[in-house]
Structure formats: structure tokens, C-alpha cells
Amino acid sequence: MTYTPQQIADALDLAVLKPTATLGDVDRACDLANKYRIHSVCVAPCNAAFAARLFKNTSVVIGFPHGNSTPATKLYEAAEAMHAGAKELDVVINYGHFLSGDWGPLEAELELIVPLAHENGVLVKAILETCYYSMKEITEVCRICVDHGVDFVKTSTGFADGANRHVVEAMVEAVRGEAQVKASGGIGSYADVAQYLDLGCTRLGSSKYLELLS
């Protein structure tokens, strides 16, 4: 299928998440998002209020980038982000404990964050960091996330290996239409965009937009 620039913009979370990102970088991303009607701008918690003043649909990362904060810490960070104007939360799950066979922290943080977010009309995307998982583990973690009411499962933070076809196929199959799938990490061209949208992703994460058009 061929995708128009607006279809790509409608699916894009424009990321401004490098540790060196300045307020000027956030300002430029919000200007780009307003100009091209990009779906969301995704920023760090310290930039949430600034971005929310400039762009109506701000996504804020929680527990970023490693996901190893405690559930209570993530809840506080999520509440603070929503108070600052976040409309979407990209929550890095505690994948270290999950991969150890301890699902408790993952379930605890979702049980805290998801209901509070939904009470405030805010979407939750669970960032899995799938490059560290077996295919069986991808299915397992997607089902845990779905069972706890997340709106999206997301492949990656972009700070490890990013999305790939086989992972996205497994995620789409695992959620069974009960949550949406976001591909993130390494998306830098139109070919990448088309591949993941064709596979069933409804959202993409990238620090680029104009470069995705060709």
C-alpha cells in the first residue's frame, strides 16, 4: 500500500528524547508537528510542560530508558507528566524483572498507572524493549500488557536495537486486536514506514518526519 505524507504524519510520534535534547530542539519539533499535523511529539518528563504549551498532543516517556524504577516512582512520574499536560504516556516496563521470571513489578506498575491515566483520558503505551526477548516472551509480555488495559504495546525505546519485521508480526498476533502496536527505533525511511504500517502498526516512533517521505 502507498501512504501519503498525511497518513504518515497521522501515525507518527515525533521523538525528542536524546539526553542532549535542548528546549530549542523541543520547540523545533513542536513547530514541525504543528506545521505538518503530526500526531504526537514525544518528550522527556522535564520537557513535558514546555512541549504541552506548544503542541496539543504531547506524549511523555515514563521510566525511560531502562524501565527499572519502582512502581511507585513510575506512578509519581506519570501523575506529574499528566499534570504538566501529557495526553499519552510511553511507559518503559520493568523488562529486567520480567526476563528474570518475576512479573510482579510489571503488573504492579501497570495496575497503578493504567487506571489513573484512563481516568484522565490519557493513553498508555507499554515500551517492551523487544530486542532482549525470545519470541515466546514477546507473546507473554504482550498478553500481560493487554490484560492490564494498555492501549498500545511498543517495540523499543530507540536506545537499544529497534523494531524489526518478525517482532512486530509477533506483537500484532499476540495482542489479537485488543491493543494497538507501535514500532519504534531505527525508522528512518519511507520503506520502514510502509513495512510497519502494512504489518498492522497504527503508530510509529521516530525523530524524523520529512526523511520518512522518501
Secondary structure, DSSP 8 states (H G I E B T S, - for coil): ----HHHHHHHEEEEE--TT--HHHHHHHHHHHHHHT-SEEEE-GGGHHHHHHH-SSEEEEESTTT--S-HHHHHHHHHHHHHHT-SEEEEE--HHHHHTT--HHHHHHHHHHHHHHHHTT-EEEEE--GGGS-HHHHHHHHHHHHHTT-SEEE---SSSS---HHHHHHHHHHHTTSSEEEEESS--SHHHHHHHHHHT-SEEEES-SGGGG-
